[in-house]
Amino acid sequence: MRAPMNCQLIGRWRIVEADIWDRDYLDLVEPASLTIQADGHGEITFGAMQAALDLEYSRSAVFFTWAGFDEMDEVAGSGSAELHDDGSMEIEFAYHLGDEAVLKAVRTTSSTAC
């Protein structure tokens, strides 16, 4: 699935906070981030977790399933990301049969909306 022409979430986002993890954990290996591409794919990185996303789009939200690795263990789950009026993004992120978190992200300066 491709993103609609008016999708406002395409680009790279910096994850700046989470309700269950502190900033030191989020940036453990590299700066925590979420990348949303227009071709139905993306990626998320925080802590020791890196995962690929399969996306479904609306104008101001995306829904996704994800699969990747956390400390070399295979992990998977689902989530969504929604744009707020202040330009920030709220990400609901869930591990399959595990933790659920709410993350906040801001657009990186090198990304532009579609």
C-alpha positions as CSV (number, residue, x, y, z in Angstrom):
1,M,0.0,0.0,0.0
2,R,1.2,3.5,-0.9
3,A,0.6,6.6,1.3
4,P,-2.1,8.9,0.2
5,M,-0.9,12.2,-1.4
6,N,-2.1,14.2,1.7
7,C,-0.4,12.0,4.3
8,Q,1.4,14.2,6.9
9,L,3.5,11.6,8.6
10,I,6.0,10.6,5.9
11,G,9.5,11.2,7.1
12,R,11.9,10.6,10.0
13,W,10.7,11.3,13.5
14,R,12.8,11.5,16.7
15,I,11.3,9.6,19.6
16,V,11.8,11.9,22.6
17,E,9.8,10.2,25.4
18,A,7.9,7.1,26.5
19,D,5.5,6.4,29.3
20,I,7.4,3.2,30.5
21,W,11.0,3.8,29.5
22,D,13.3,6.7,30.3
23,R,15.3,8.7,27.8
24,D,18.6,6.9,28.6
25,Y,16.9,3.6,27.6
26,L,15.3,5.0,24.5
27,D,18.7,6.1,23.2
28,L,20.7,3.1,24.5
29,V,22.2,2.0,21.2
30,E,21.4,5.0,18.9
31,P,19.0,7.9,18.9
32,A,15.5,6.6,19.1
33,S,13.6,7.1,15.9
34,L,10.7,6.2,13.7
35,T,10.8,6.4,9.9
36,I,7.6,6.3,7.8
37,Q,8.1,5.8,4.1
38,A,5.4,6.3,1.4
39,D,5.8,2.8,0.0
40,G,4.1,0.9,2.9
41,H,7.2,0.3,4.9
42,G,9.1,2.0,7.7
43,E,11.4,1.2,10.7
44,I,11.6,2.0,14.4
45,T,14.6,1.9,16.7
46,F,14.8,2.5,20.4
47,G,16.6,0.8,23.3
48,A,18.2,-2.4,21.9
49,M,15.2,-2.9,19.5
50,Q,15.2,-2.5,15.8
51,A,12.2,-3.4,13.7
52,A,10.7,-3.1,10.2
53,L,7.2,-1.8,9.8
54,D,4.4,-2.7,7.4
55,L,2.1,0.4,7.2
56,E,-1.5,1.4,6.5
57,Y,-2.1,5.1,6.1
58,S,-4.6,7.8,6.6
59,R,-4.0,11.6,6.4
60,S,-2.9,12.1,10.0
61,A,-2.3,8.5,11.3
62,V,-0.6,5.3,10.4
63,F,-1.3,1.7,11.6
64,F,1.4,-0.9,11.5
65,T,2.6,-4.3,12.3
66,W,6.3,-4.8,13.0
67,A,8.9,-7.4,13.3
68,G,12.6,-7.2,14.4
69,F,15.1,-7.9,17.1
70,D,15.5,-6.8,20.7
71,E,18.8,-7.8,22.3
72,M,19.1,-10.4,19.5
73,D,15.7,-12.0,20.3
74,E,13.1,-12.0,17.6
75,V,10.1,-9.8,18.5
76,A,7.0,-8.6,16.8
77,G,3.9,-6.6,17.5
78,S,1.6,-3.8,16.3
79,G,0.9,-0.2,16.8
80,S,-0.2,3.1,15.5
81,A,1.0,6.7,15.2
82,E,-1.1,9.8,15.2
83,L,-0.2,13.4,14.4
84,H,-1.2,16.0,17.1
85,D,-2.2,19.6,16.5
86,D,1.1,20.8,17.9
87,G,3.0,18.9,15.2
88,S,4.2,16.1,17.5
89,M,3.3,12.4,17.0
90,E,1.9,10.0,19.6
91,I,2.9,6.3,18.9
92,E,1.0,3.5,20.6
93,F,3.5,0.5,20.5
94,A,2.8,-3.0,21.6
95,Y,5.0,-6.1,21.7
96,H,3.0,-9.3,20.9
97,L,1.9,-10.7,24.3
98,G,4.1,-8.2,26.1
99,D,4.7,-4.6,27.0
100,E,2.6,-1.7,25.6
101,A,4.0,1.8,25.5
102,V,3.0,5.3,24.4
103,L,5.9,7.2,22.8
104,K,6.1,10.8,21.8
105,A,8.0,11.9,18.7
106,V,8.9,15.1,16.9
107,R,9.8,15.5,13.2
108,T,13.5,15.7,12.5
109,T,14.6,18.8,10.7
110,S,15.7,17.0,7.6
111,S,12.1,15.5,7.0
112,T,9.3,17.1,5.2
113,A,5.6,16.2,5.1
114,C,4.1,14.9,1.9
